[in-house]
Amino acid sequence: MGVTRAGSFAQKTTRLQKTSAQTVLDLQPSGAQTGLAADSTGVKFTANREFILSPALFDQIVNAYLEVSKASSSGGETTTVQLYNVTSGTVDASLAVSGASQRSRSNDISGSLTVGDTYRVRWNVTSASGTSGATFSANSASLLVNRLRT
């Protein structure tokens, strides 16, 4: 039984060493977008950066996460940050963010990504604030990809 544990530990250690490389893609290179309307629903900001998920990166993905940061004047709205698939016209992954100020990370979205497709990030108010004139700031959005080390 001791040999099995040692082998299991060695396999886990090797796997961790191989997956320690991380790629961070800034999905919103234009920086924070401030004064976005939070008192009505709908897409309030679409980033101008698009990226294509290359076969080389796709084959190395162990897991991927959408990480976002926002601030709100009232905190009464729910904003869904969407990884929009331009190729198919669908939202392939999303993360709901509520509260006055928050930094959030999604669960693993690697199973939702499609090789060769083009993506961009959108900020969508899905539940409006009850405060007239409420606004929010879309501070940042990134895609964190843990991948096999080459």
C-alpha positions in Angstrom: 0.0 0.0 0.0 2.9 2.4 0.7 4.2 1.9 -2.8 0.8 2.8 -4.3 0.7 6.0 -2.3 4.3 6.9 -3.4 3.4 6.2 -7.0 0.2 8.2 -6.7 2.0 11.1 -5.1 4.6 11.0 -7.9 1.9 11.1 -10.6 0.2 14.0 -8.9 3.5 15.9 -8.5 4.3 15.3 -12.2 0.9 16.5 -13.3 1.1 19.6 -11.2 4.5 20.4 -12.7 3.2 20.0 -16.2 0.2 22.2 -15.6 1.9 25.1 -13.9 2.1 27.4 -16.9 -0.6 30.1 -17.1 -1.7 32.4 -19.9 -3.6 35.6 -19.0 -5.4 37.3 -21.8 -6.6 40.8 -21.2 -10.1 40.9 -22.7 -10.6 44.6 -22.1 -7.3 46.3 -23.0 -9.1 49.7 -23.3 -9.2 49.7 -19.5 -12.1 50.6 -17.1 -15.4 51.7 -18.7 -17.1 54.1 -16.3 -20.6 55.6 -16.1 -22.3 52.6 -17.7 -26.1 52.7 -17.0 -27.2 50.3 -14.3 -30.8 51.4 -14.1 -31.9 49.5 -17.2 -31.2 46.1 -18.6 -29.2 45.1 -21.7 -25.6 45.0 -23.0 -23.9 48.1 -21.8 -20.3 47.5 -23.1 -18.7 45.3 -25.7 -14.9 45.1 -25.7 -13.2 45.9 -28.9 -10.6 43.1 -28.5 -11.4 39.8 -30.2 -9.4 36.6 -29.9 -9.4 33.3 -31.7 -8.8 30.2 -29.7 -6.0 28.6 -31.6 -5.7 24.8 -31.9 -2.2 24.9 -30.2 -3.6 26.7 -27.1 -6.8 24.6 -27.1 -4.9 21.3 -27.0 -2.9 22.5 -23.9 -5.8 23.8 -21.9 -6.2 22.2 -18.5 -8.8 24.7 -17.2 -9.8 28.3 -17.9 -11.5 31.0 -15.9 -13.2 34.3 -16.6 -12.0 36.9 -14.0 -13.7 40.3 -13.8 -13.8 43.4 -11.6 -16.6 45.9 -11.3 -17.7 48.8 -9.1 -21.2 50.2 -8.8 -22.7 53.4 -7.6 -25.7 51.7 -5.9 -25.0 47.9 -5.9 -28.6 47.1 -6.7 -28.0 45.6 -10.2 -26.7 42.3 -11.4 -24.3 42.4 -14.3 -23.5 39.3 -16.3 -20.1 39.4 -17.9 -20.3 37.3 -21.1 -17.7 35.5 -23.2 -19.5 36.1 -26.5 -18.8 33.7 -29.4 -18.7 36.0 -32.4 -18.5 33.0 -34.8 -21.7 31.3 -33.6 -23.5 34.3 -32.2 -23.9 32.7 -28.8 -22.7 33.3 -25.2 -20.4 30.4 -24.4 -19.6 31.4 -20.8 -20.8 34.0 -18.3 -20.3 35.2 -14.8 -23.0 37.1 -12.8 -21.6 39.9 -10.6 -23.7 41.7 -8.1 -23.0 44.1 -5.3 -21.3 47.5 -5.0 -17.8 46.5 -5.8 -16.5 43.0 -6.6 -13.8 41.0 -8.2 -15.0 37.6 -9.2 -13.7 34.4 -10.9 -15.9 31.9 -12.7 -15.8 28.1 -12.4 -13.8 26.3 -15.1 -15.2 27.3 -18.5 -12.7 25.3 -20.6 -15.5 22.8 -21.7 -17.4 25.8 -23.1 -14.7 27.0 -25.5 -14.6 26.1 -29.1 -11.3 25.8 -31.1 -11.0 28.2 -34.0 -13.9 30.4 -32.9 -13.6 34.2 -32.3 -14.5 35.6 -28.8 -15.0 39.0 -27.2 -16.3 40.1 -23.8 -19.6 41.9 -23.1 -21.1 43.5 -19.9 -24.8 42.9 -19.7 -27.1 44.3 -17.0 -29.5 41.4 -16.4 -31.3 42.9 -13.3 -31.5 46.6 -13.2 -30.9 48.8 -10.1 -34.0 50.3 -8.6 -32.1 53.6 -8.2 -32.7 56.0 -11.1 -29.4 57.2 -12.6 -27.4 54.3 -11.1 -24.2 53.5 -12.9 -21.4 50.9 -12.8 -17.8 50.6 -13.9 -16.6 47.6 -15.9 -13.0 47.7 -14.5 -11.4 44.7 -16.1 -12.0 41.3 -17.7 -9.4 38.6 -18.3 -9.3 35.0 -19.4 -6.9 32.9 -17.2 -5.8 29.7 -18.9 -3.9 27.0 -17.0 -2.1 24.9 -19.6 0.3 22.1 -20.0 3.8 23.3 -19.9 5.6 22.7 -23.1 
